[in-house]
Amino acid sequence: MRLTPALRRIAAALALLSATACGADKPVPPGGPPSGSTTLVLGVRDIPGKPGAAKLRPMPGISLYGDGTLVAPSGQTGALERATAYHLTKDQLKRLYADAYAQGLARTRSPEKSETIDGTTLLITLTTDQGVVTTRAPADGSLQDYRAGLAPASWPSTAFSANPRPYDPPRLAVFAGYTTASTAPAKPWPFTPPDQGTQTREGWCTILTPHQSAQAKPLADKATPETPWTSSGHTYWLTFRPLLPHERDCADLGP
C-alpha cells in the first residue's frame, strides 16, 4: 500500500518518537572530537586511596587534546616531573573519542555499587558538545579495561602520526611548603618567595614565566623533592611539574 504524503509524515513522526523514547538513556553518538591544541578532549587521573580531591601536583595520567597530542607522565628527574608527548593520527583521535562515548562517559553517572573507600579512583573528564562531563569511578570497576587500553605503549604504530618526544613546555608550575625537617644544605630560590603564590590544599602554587622556567629546569633536575630551598628567611620544599597546554594558572591544575 502506498502512503500519502500526509501519512508518510505521520509515520516518520511516530518512528522518531519511538526512537527517542527507547534511546533516552543512551549517549548521543559523537559527531567528532573538539579541535584545538589547547582544548582538553579527554583527561584521566588515578587517585590512590580513599576517594577525595585529586592531587594537583602530579600530572594527570592522560591528557588528550583536539590536535591529536596526548601527554602522559614518564617519570621524574630530580624534583621535576617529566612527561612524553604522543602525536596521534586523526583516526586514532576519533577512535578514542568514540570509545569514551561508548563507555557512557558523555553523561553524568551515579557511583558504582562496587566502589570501595580504600581503592584507587578514576577521575575522567570528557569534553562534549554540551560541555565538560566528569566521571568518578573505582579503578577496579567496569572501566578497568577501558583505562588499561588508554596506554599509548599498547597501541600499534599506525595510531601515531609521529614519534613520541619529551614534553618540554615553556612554563613550569611550582608547589611549595615550609619545612624544617631536612639537614641537607639548602639551595637559594632565585625568584619571588614561594609563599607569595596561590594558596592550595597542597601548598603554595606559582606559575613561572618562560624565562624563569628555563632557569629553574636545571635547578630542579639537580634537586630532589626533599631538597630544602631558602627565600626571605624561610626554608621550603619545592616540587616542579610541566604546565599542560590547557593550563594557564594554578586554578587550572584540577581534573
Backbone as CSV, one residue per row, in Angstrom:
resi,resn,N_x,N_y,N_z,CA_x,CA_y,CA_z,C_x,C_y,C_z
1,MET,0.857,-1.194,0.000,0.000,0.000,0.000,0.890,1.239,0.000
2,ARG,0.596,2.179,-0.906,1.358,3.403,-0.967,0.786,4.421,0.000
3,LEU,1.679,5.068,0.777,1.245,6.066,1.744,1.164,7.424,1.086
4,THR,0.151,8.148,1.468,0.054,9.528,1.004,1.107,10.354,1.717
5,PRO,1.461,11.538,1.171,2.439,12.395,1.857,2.078,12.669,3.302
6,ALA,0.814,12.871,3.588,0.392,13.153,4.963,0.650,11.959,5.866
7,LEU,0.340,10.733,5.361,0.558,9.532,6.163,2.044,9.263,6.369
8,ARG,2.856,9.573,5.324,4.297,9.389,5.481,4.861,10.298,6.564
9,ARG,4.347,11.540,6.638,4.812,12.459,7.678,4.422,11.957,9.058
10,ILE,3.222,11.409,9.182,2.764,10.881,10.474,3.613,9.672,10.873
11,ALA,3.889,8.784,9.901,4.690,7.593,10.195,6.103,7.982,10.627
12,ALA,6.679,8.970,9.958,8.024,9.425,10.323,8.043,10.016,11.716
13,ALA,7.025,10.785,12.046,6.945,11.382,13.379,6.834,10.321,14.459
14,LEU,5.998,9.266,14.189,5.849,8.178,15.169,7.158,7.416,15.338
15,ALA,7.882,7.195,14.244,9.167,6.484,14.329,10.171,7.282,15.141
16,LEU,10.213,8.612,14.928,11.133,9.453,15.680,10.788,9.463,17.152
17,LEU,9.490,9.515,17.455,9.057,9.498,18.844,9.436,8.200,19.518
18,SER,9.269,7.080,18.805,9.619,5.772,19.361,11.114,5.653,19.605
19,ALA,11.916,6.116,18.630,13.376,6.044,18.783,13.843,6.908,19.927
20,THR,13.238,8.081,20.105,13.623,8.975,21.196,13.319,8.352,22.536
21,ALA,12.146,7.715,22.635,11.749,7.098,23.902,12.658,5.933,24.249
22,CYS,12.996,5.112,23.238,13.830,3.938,23.507,15.266,4.318,23.807
23,GLY,15.747,5.436,23.239,17.146,5.796,23.391,17.389,6.925,24.359
24,ALA,16.428,7.224,25.209,16.547,8.382,26.098,17.714,8.256,27.056
25,ASP,18.072,7.011,27.419,19.132,6.814,28.399,20.483,6.554,27.752
26,LYS,20.565,6.628,26.423,21.811,6.328,25.729,22.517,7.615,25.328
27,PRO,23.843,7.613,25.323,24.566,8.813,24.906,24.378,9.080,23.427
28,VAL,24.386,10.339,23.059,24.281,10.709,21.653,25.610,10.407,20.969
29,PRO,25.613,9.707,19.828,26.886,9.424,19.141,27.615,10.709,18.822
30,PRO,28.941,10.731,19.003,29.692,11.971,18.771,29.814,12.298,17.299
31,GLY,29.741,13.571,16.962,29.985,13.999,15.595,31.472,14.113,15.328
32,GLY,32.260,14.107,16.371,33.707,14.227,16.245,34.247,14.990,17.436
33,PRO,35.507,14.778,17.787,36.078,15.464,18.942,36.252,16.952,18.681
34,PRO,36.258,17.774,19.724,36.553,19.194,19.543,37.986,19.367,19.072
35,SER,38.258,20.476,18.400,39.588,20.712,17.858,40.327,21.740,18.704
36,GLY,41.618,21.879,18.431,42.414,22.887,19.123,43.520,22.283,19.951
37,SER,44.719,22.860,19.842,45.882,22.334,20.554,45.813,22.559,22.061
38,THR,44.939,23.455,22.524,44.796,23.697,23.966,43.440,23.245,24.490
39,THR,42.666,22.550,23.661,41.354,22.042,24.082,41.516,20.637,24.623
40,LEU,41.250,20.455,25.905,41.363,19.133,26.525,40.147,18.298,26.126
41,VAL,40.381,17.258,25.338,39.306,16.378,24.890,39.000,15.332,25.947
42,LEU,40.052,14.704,26.484,39.895,13.627,27.456,41.003,13.719,28.482
43,GLY,40.639,13.704,29.745,41.611,13.713,30.830,41.325,12.600,31.814
44,VAL,42.374,11.924,32.281,42.216,10.816,33.229,43.195,10.991,34.369
45,ARG,42.675,10.961,35.586,43.519,10.971,36.788,43.276,9.703,37.579
46,ASP,44.343,9.133,38.127,44.258,7.980,39.015,44.501,8.495,40.430
47,ILE,43.477,8.438,41.271,43.573,8.966,42.634,43.683,7.800,43.603
48,PRO,44.847,7.577,44.204,45.005,6.434,45.111,44.350,6.687,46.454
49,GLY,44.021,5.580,47.138,43.490,5.694,48.494,42.028,6.074,48.533
50,LYS,41.636,6.628,49.662,40.237,6.971,49.872,39.791,8.033,48.877
51,PRO,38.549,7.927,48.369,38.053,8.953,47.446,38.139,10.333,48.063
52,GLY,38.583,11.261,47.281,38.725,12.631,47.762,39.134,13.524,46.618
53,ALA,39.634,14.676,46.941,40.048,15.618,45.909,41.292,15.112,45.189
54,ALA,41.342,15.321,43.888,42.513,14.923,43.116,43.714,15.770,43.502
55,LYS,44.878,15.147,43.511,46.097,15.881,43.803,46.455,16.778,42.624
56,LEU,46.895,17.980,42.937,47.228,18.933,41.883,48.675,18.803,41.423
57,ARG,49.549,18.399,42.339,50.972,18.387,41.989,51.311,17.375,40.905
58,PRO,50.902,16.102,41.036,51.227,15.167,39.947,50.405,15.494,38.703
59,MET,50.980,15.235,37.537,50.240,15.408,36.292,49.173,14.333,36.156
60,PRO,48.106,14.614,35.404,47.119,13.560,35.115,47.768,12.406,34.362
61,GLY,47.153,11.229,34.459,47.698,10.072,33.757,47.584,10.196,32.253
62,ILE,46.521,10.850,31.788,46.287,11.050,30.359,45.723,12.445,30.144
63,SER,46.272,13.182,29.174,45.700,14.460,28.752,45.720,14.464,27.229
64,LEU,44.530,14.378,26.638,44.401,14.291,25.183,43.792,15.587,24.658
65,TYR,44.390,16.139,23.604,43.977,17.441,23.078,43.426,17.330,21.661
66,GLY,42.710,18.382,21.256,41.989,18.370,19.997,42.854,18.325,18.761
67,ASP,44.147,18.590,18.889,45.045,18.477,17.740,45.687,17.094,17.641
68,GLY,45.268,16.172,18.518,45.813,14.816,18.497,47.015,14.604,19.381
69,THR,47.410,15.608,20.155,48.530,15.448,21.091,48.037,14.799,22.379
70,LEU,48.731,13.778,22.823,48.439,13.130,24.098,49.666,13.251,24.986
71,VAL,49.487,13.778,26.193,50.593,13.959,27.134,50.390,13.012,28.312
72,ALA,51.435,12.269,28.648,51.380,11.331,29.764,52.675,11.434,30.564
73,PRO,52.595,11.349,31.899,53.816,11.421,32.705,54.750,10.260,32.413
74,SER,56.046,10.513,32.555,57.030,9.474,32.233,58.199,9.500,33.209
75,GLY,57.873,9.610,34.491,58.922,9.558,35.492,59.313,10.928,36.006
76,GLN,60.436,10.972,36.676,60.878,12.199,37.330,62.395,12.296,37.284
77,THR,62.869,13.514,37.062,64.303,13.796,37.137,64.517,14.801,38.251
78,GLY,65.185,14.400,39.306,65.348,15.285,40.447,64.001,15.637,41.054
79,ALA,63.704,16.929,41.135,62.428,17.382,41.677,61.430,17.734,40.581
80,LEU,61.782,17.438,39.332,60.951,17.820,38.195,60.276,16.604,37.584
81,GLU,58.957,16.639,37.511,58.208,15.573,36.855,58.381,15.695,35.345
82,ARG,58.559,14.555,34.701,58.732,14.517,33.257,57.490,13.934,32.588
83,ALA,57.354,14.208,31.284,56.218,13.694,30.534,56.642,13.444,29.094
84,THR,55.833,12.650,28.404,56.053,12.348,26.992,54.848,12.820,26.195
85,ALA,55.108,13.408,25.029,54.043,13.844,24.125,53.952,12.853,22.966
86,TYR,52.747,12.316,22.762,52.475,11.403,21.657,51.607,12.143,20.628
87,HIS,51.873,11.899,19.355,51.121,12.567,18.289,50.261,11.519,17.585
88,LEU,48.959,11.618,17.752,48.040,10.614,17.236,47.517,11.002,15.855
89,THR,47.158,9.999,15.086,46.505,10.263,13.809,45.079,10.748,14.070
90,LYS,44.471,11.346,13.059,43.085,11.801,13.198,42.152,10.631,13.467
91,ASP,42.438,9.497,12.831,41.589,8.316,13.053,41.689,7.824,14.491
92,GLN,42.896,7.828,15.056,43.062,7.380,16.434,42.380,8.341,17.404
93,LEU,42.474,9.635,17.134,41.788,10.620,17.975,40.288,10.387,17.948
94,LYS,39.738,10.191,16.760,38.300,9.937,16.644,37.914,8.636,17.341
95,ARG,38.793,7.633,17.228,38.512,6.336,17.841,38.456,6.462,19.365
96,LEU,39.400,7.198,19.945,39.408,7.369,21.394,38.174,8.142,21.865
97,TYR,37.783,9.126,21.081,36.599,9.915,21.432,35.338,9.056,21.365
98,ALA,35.227,8.249,20.305,34.073,7.363,20.175,34.057,6.312,21.286
99,ASP,35.242,5.814,21.656,35.317,4.831,22.743,34.828,5.425,24.058
100,ALA,35.156,6.701,24.296,34.707,7.353,25.526,33.187,7.444,25.557
101,TYR,32.586,7.751,24.414,31.125,7.780,24.341,30.552,6.392,24.567
102,ALA,31.191,5.387,23.979,30.695,4.021,24.120,30.725,3.558,25.574
103,GLN,31.654,4.116,26.358,31.733,3.776,27.775,30.729,4.569,28.612
104,GLY,29.969,5.437,27.985,28.985,6.236,28.715,29.570,7.436,29.424
105,LEU,30.773,7.872,29.018,31.441,8.965,29.719,30.915,10.342,29.317
106,ALA,30.000,10.375,28.347,29.438,11.652,27.917,28.242,12.066,28.761
107,ARG,27.868,11.249,29.719,26.756,11.603,30.598,27.167,11.357,32.042
108,THR,26.623,12.155,32.946,26.919,12.004,34.367,26.281,10.725,34.881
109,ARG,27.040,9.956,35.633,26.546,8.676,36.146,26.681,8.631,37.656
110,SER,25.858,7.784,38.255,25.950,7.575,39.700,27.146,6.692,39.993
111,PRO,27.755,6.834,41.203,28.883,5.968,41.558,28.489,4.501,41.499
112,GLU,29.422,3.661,41.093,29.145,2.233,41.019,29.005,1.632,42.408
113,LYS,28.168,0.626,42.512,27.939,-0.008,43.803,29.196,-0.684,44.337
114,SER,30.083,-1.081,43.417,31.294,-1.792,43.829,32.370,-0.864,44.359
115,GLU,32.116,0.457,44.353,33.148,1.393,44.777,33.485,1.174,46.253
116,THR,34.776,1.127,46.563,35.224,0.964,47.940,35.920,2.222,48.395
117,ILE,36.006,2.404,49.697,36.557,3.651,50.215,38.078,3.658,50.185
118,ASP,38.697,2.486,49.982,40.152,2.427,50.020,40.798,2.212,48.652
119,GLY,40.016,1.933,47.631,40.585,1.627,46.331,40.933,2.873,45.538
120,THR,41.722,2.657,44.474,42.062,3.751,43.581,40.830,4.197,42.804
121,THR,40.683,5.505,42.654,39.545,6.078,41.949,40.008,6.691,40.635
122,LEU,39.215,6.474,39.595,39.447,7.128,38.315,38.621,8.402,38.258
123,LEU,39.239,9.481,37.855,38.547,10.744,37.628,38.727,11.069,36.152
124,ILE,37.660,10.965,35.381,37.732,11.102,33.932,36.909,12.310,33.492
125,THR,37.496,13.171,32.669,36.777,14.308,32.125,36.726,14.175,30.609
126,LEU,35.555,14.461,30.043,35.352,14.379,28.600,34.658,15.658,28.140
127,THR,35.203,16.289,27.126,34.583,17.488,26.569,33.605,17.090,25.468
128,THR,32.349,17.444,25.643,31.296,17.134,24.684,30.711,18.429,24.131
129,ASP,29.757,18.286,23.213,29.071,19.462,22.675,28.288,20.194,23.758
130,GLN,27.953,19.480,24.825,27.161,20.058,25.904,28.026,20.596,27.046
131,GLY,29.342,20.472,26.918,30.235,20.917,27.978,31.106,19.789,28.479
132,VAL,31.785,20.019,29.595,32.693,19.024,30.171,31.922,18.142,31.150
133,VAL,32.051,16.830,30.974,31.391,15.856,31.846,32.467,15.122,32.643
134,THR,32.277,15.022,33.942,33.237,14.358,34.828,32.652,13.065,35.360
135,THR,33.416,12.000,35.296,33.014,10.697,35.826,34.009,10.270,36.888
136,ARG,33.500,9.850,38.034,34.329,9.302,39.110,33.914,7.850,39.320
137,ALA,34.868,6.943,39.233,34.555,5.522,39.325,35.736,4.774,39.911
138,PRO,35.492,3.587,40.523,36.599,2.786,41.048,37.456,2.234,39.918
139,ALA,38.763,2.220,40.127,39.681,1.746,39.091,39.512,0.260,38.811
140,ASP,38.984,-0.499,39.772,38.795,-1.930,39.568,37.361,-2.257,39.169
141,GLY,36.604,-1.256,38.736,35.220,-1.467,38.337,35.091,-1.715,36.844
142,SER,33.940,-1.322,36.297,33.646,-1.618,34.898,34.543,-0.870,33.917
143,LEU,35.231,0.195,34.375,36.109,0.958,33.495,37.559,0.494,33.548
144,GLN,37.822,-0.614,34.233,39.195,-1.096,34.403,39.857,-1.397,33.060
145,ASP,39.176,-2.152,32.208,39.754,-2.493,30.910,39.876,-1.260,30.027
146,TYR,38.899,-0.366,30.119,38.956,0.862,29.328,40.182,1.680,29.712
147,ARG,40.424,1.832,31.006,41.583,2.597,31.466,42.882,1.947,31.015
148,ALA,42.965,0.617,31.091,44.183,-0.088,30.668,44.445,0.120,29.178
149,GLY,43.395,0.256,28.390,43.548,0.433,26.956,43.977,1.820,26.539
150,LEU,44.082,2.754,27.497,44.496,4.115,27.186,46.009,4.297,27.243
151,ALA,46.748,3.222,27.446,48.213,3.299,27.495,48.769,3.335,26.074
152,PRO,49.423,4.430,25.667,49.942,4.512,24.293,50.903,3.386,23.937
153,ALA,51.606,2.850,24.933,52.564,1.777,24.651,51.884,0.523,24.111
154,SER,50.580,0.386,24.349,49.857,-0.804,23.898,49.239,-0.626,22.515
155,TRP,49.405,0.546,21.906,48.784,0.818,20.605,49.725,0.460,19.456
156,PRO,49.184,0.131,18.318,50.035,-0.145,17.142,50.654,1.139,16.608
157,SER,51.691,0.981,15.810,52.387,2.157,15.264,51.484,2.990,14.363
158,THR,50.445,2.368,13.807,49.525,3.092,12.932,48.670,4.102,13.685
159,ALA,48.720,4.073,15.020,47.950,5.033,15.813,48.636,6.388,15.888
160,PHE,49.905,6.453,15.478,50.694,7.667,15.658,51.073,8.302,14.322
161,SER,51.075,9.619,14.308,51.483,10.356,13.110,52.945,10.774,13.175
162,ALA,53.579,10.604,14.330,54.992,10.949,14.503,55.512,10.196,15.721
163,ASN,56.826,10.168,15.861,57.424,9.502,17.012,57.160,10.302,18.289
164,PRO,57.012,9.623,19.427,56.856,10.349,20.692,58.109,11.156,21.004
165,ARG,57.928,12.201,21.776,59.065,13.059,22.144,58.882,13.534,23.574
166,PRO,59.960,13.942,24.228,59.812,14.502,25.576,58.933,15.756,25.543
167,TYR,58.024,15.845,26.491,57.164,17.023,26.579,57.925,18.103,27.338
168,ASP,58.169,19.221,26.669,59.000,20.275,27.240,58.331,21.632,27.011
169,PRO,57.307,21.957,27.812,56.584,23.211,27.622,57.402,24.404,28.127
170,PRO,57.018,25.607,27.744,57.798,26.777,28.159,57.616,27.168,29.620
171,ARG,56.588,26.646,30.295,56.340,27.089,31.666,56.210,25.906,32.629
172,LEU,56.621,26.150,33.875,56.525,25.162,34.943,55.599,25.659,36.034
173,ALA,54.953,24.707,36.712,54.226,25.000,37.938,55.090,24.533,39.109
174,VAL,55.146,25.334,40.166,55.951,25.007,41.346,55.039,24.981,42.570
175,PHE,55.121,23.901,43.343,54.390,23.801,44.606,55.391,23.881,45.750
176,ALA,54.986,24.543,46.824,55.922,24.791,47.922,55.215,24.723,49.266
177,GLY,56.016,24.449,50.294,55.554,24.484,51.678,56.739,24.679,52.592
178,TYR,56.483,25.205,53.781,57.567,25.386,54.738,58.095,24.034,55.195
179,THR,59.387,23.974,55.516,59.966,22.752,56.040,61.105,23.081,56.994
180,THR,61.298,22.209,57.975,62.437,22.304,58.892,63.060,20.931,59.092
181,ALA,62.550,19.943,58.322,62.936,18.554,58.561,64.300,18.204,57.995
182,SER,64.723,18.822,56.916,65.948,18.400,56.230,67.198,18.997,56.872
183,THR,68.255,18.175,56.903,69.562,18.657,57.375,70.525,18.882,56.211
184,ALA,70.044,18.658,54.982,70.884,18.853,53.801,71.103,20.340,53.557
185,PRO,72.187,20.681,52.884,72.424,22.102,52.571,71.277,22.670,51.735
186,ALA,70.827,23.851,52.092,69.711,24.470,51.386,70.197,25.208,50.147
187,LYS,69.338,25.230,49.126,69.622,25.954,47.897,68.856,27.279,47.906
188,PRO,69.445,28.354,47.407,68.717,29.626,47.346,67.683,29.604,46.215
189,TRP,66.475,30.081,46.510,65.427,30.185,45.492,65.548,31.563,44.846
190,PRO,65.812,31.642,43.526,66.165,32.923,42.909,64.980,33.797,42.484
191,PHE,63.747,33.334,42.737,62.591,34.074,42.250,61.752,34.600,43.428
192,THR,60.546,35.057,43.139,59.641,35.562,44.168,59.453,34.513,45.262
193,PRO,59.455,34.897,46.541,59.272,33.910,47.612,58.061,33.015,47.362
194,PRO,58.213,31.706,47.535,57.121,30.780,47.223,55.833,31.063,47.988
195,ASP,55.935,31.607,49.226,54.712,31.822,49.995,53.910,33.031,49.511
196,GLN,54.351,33.638,48.428,53.564,34.687,47.782,52.729,34.135,46.627
197,GLY,52.780,32.819,46.444,51.995,32.176,45.396,50.554,31.966,45.821
198,THR,49.822,31.227,45.019,48.415,30.925,45.283,48.304,29.812,46.311
199,GLN,47.520,30.025,47.353,47.351,29.011,48.383,46.431,27.904,47.876
200,THR,46.895,26.655,47.960,46.088,25.493,47.598,46.138,24.493,48.747
201,ARG,45.360,23.425,48.627,45.348,22.400,49.679,46.663,21.636,49.743
202,GLU,47.538,21.825,48.740,48.830,21.128,48.708,50.000,22.086,48.808
203,GLY,49.764,23.258,49.333,50.834,24.235,49.479,50.650,25.394,48.524
204,TRP,51.643,26.273,48.475,51.576,27.415,47.581,51.924,26.994,46.164
205,CYS,51.200,27.562,45.222,51.406,27.263,43.806,51.846,28.527,43.090
206,THR,52.897,28.400,42.288,53.400,29.512,41.487,53.617,29.033,40.059
207,ILE,53.175,29.832,39.092,53.449,29.541,37.680,54.612,30.414,37.243
208,LEU,55.700,29.783,36.842,56.885,30.527,36.412,56.721,31.023,34.980
209,THR,57.330,32.144,34.685,57.350,32.656,33.320,58.258,31.765,32.472
210,PRO,58.183,31.871,31.139,59.097,31.078,30.305,60.573,31.318,30.650
211,HIS,60.952,32.570,30.912,62.352,32.858,31.256,62.713,32.227,32.597
212,GLN,61.846,32.335,33.596,62.101,31.726,34.896,62.146,30.208,34.784
213,SER,61.246,29.643,33.962,61.198,28.187,33.803,62.493,27.658,33.204
214,ALA,63.043,28.385,32.231,64.309,27.962,31.627,65.424,27.946,32.657
215,GLN,65.397,28.892,33.602,66.403,28.918,34.667,66.139,27.841,35.716
216,ALA,64.862,27.561,35.977,64.509,26.634,37.056,64.710,25.173,36.674
217,LYS,64.571,24.818,35.398,64.660,23.415,34.990,65.982,22.768,35.399
218,PRO,67.142,23.362,35.120,68.387,22.716,35.563,68.522,22.683,37.075
219,LEU,67.960,23.679,37.769,67.992,23.664,39.236,67.156,22.507,39.781
220,ALA,65.975,22.305,39.187,65.101,21.222,39.635,65.694,19.859,39.317
221,ASP,66.367,19.745,38.165,66.992,18.473,37.777,68.031,18.019,38.794
222,LYS,68.734,18.991,39.405,69.818,18.669,40.330,69.350,18.598,41.783
223,ALA,68.049,18.782,42.007,67.495,18.716,43.357,66.636,17.462,43.495
224,THR,66.011,17.296,44.650,65.043,16.230,44.895,63.838,16.864,45.589
225,PRO,62.713,16.130,45.709,61.576,16.680,46.444,61.896,16.991,47.900
226,GLU,62.980,16.404,48.438,63.366,16.645,49.835,64.392,17.768,49.968
227,THR,64.877,18.282,48.867,65.883,19.348,48.923,65.282,20.603,49.555
228,PRO,65.934,21.201,50.566,65.432,22.459,51.127,65.865,23.649,50.270
229,TRP,64.971,24.627,50.185,65.238,25.859,49.453,64.988,27.036,50.390
230,THR,65.798,28.073,50.284,65.624,29.225,51.162,65.250,30.471,50.353
231,SER,64.400,31.294,50.983,63.984,32.547,50.369,63.418,33.455,51.454
232,SER,63.926,34.665,51.554,63.430,35.673,52.505,63.374,35.142,53.935
233,GLY,64.399,34.380,54.328,64.492,33.901,55.701,63.688,32.660,56.012
234,HIS,63.005,32.077,55.037,62.230,30.854,55.254,62.835,29.703,54.452
235,THR,62.555,28.489,54.908,63.017,27.289,54.215,61.799,26.527,53.701
236,TYR,61.891,26.066,52.455,60.753,25.434,51.791,61.164,24.100,51.175
237,TRP,60.156,23.217,50.947,60.305,22.140,49.975,59.641,22.618,48.681
238,LEU,60.144,22.184,47.555,59.591,22.566,46.262,59.464,21.347,45.357
239,THR,58.370,21.261,44.639,58.225,20.259,43.575,57.784,20.982,42.308
240,PHE,58.223,20.455,41.176,58.015,21.116,39.887,57.304,20.157,38.934
241,ARG,56.427,20.704,38.128,55.856,19.908,37.053,55.556,20.784,35.840
242,PRO,55.589,20.189,34.634,55.288,20.964,33.426,53.842,21.454,33.433
243,LEU,53.630,22.610,32.860,52.285,23.125,32.681,51.721,22.498,31.404
244,LEU,50.507,21.969,31.478,49.880,21.342,30.319,49.300,22.397,29.377
245,PRO,49.026,22.027,28.125,48.568,23.031,27.154,47.319,23.805,27.555
246,HIS,46.387,23.177,28.291,45.148,23.869,28.662,45.265,24.609,29.984
247,GLU,46.404,24.502,30.645,46.580,25.121,31.964,47.254,26.480,31.820
248,ARG,46.618,27.500,32.379,47.159,28.863,32.312,47.640,29.356,33.672
249,ASP,46.969,28.937,34.735,47.331,29.374,36.074,47.022,28.258,37.060
250,CYS,47.228,28.516,38.346,47.067,27.472,39.361,45.628,26.961,39.440
251,ALA,44.666,27.805,39.103,43.256,27.384,39.141,42.946,26.318,38.106
252,ASP,43.780,26.194,37.068,43.549,25.217,36.001,44.172,23.863,36.302
253,LEU,44.831,23.700,37.428,45.553,22.461,37.696,44.694,21.379,38.307
254,GLY,43.401,21.495,38.164,42.482,20.482,38.682,42.312,19.351,37.718
255,PRO,41.183,18.616,37.829,40.946,17.453,36.950,40.953,17.834,35.479
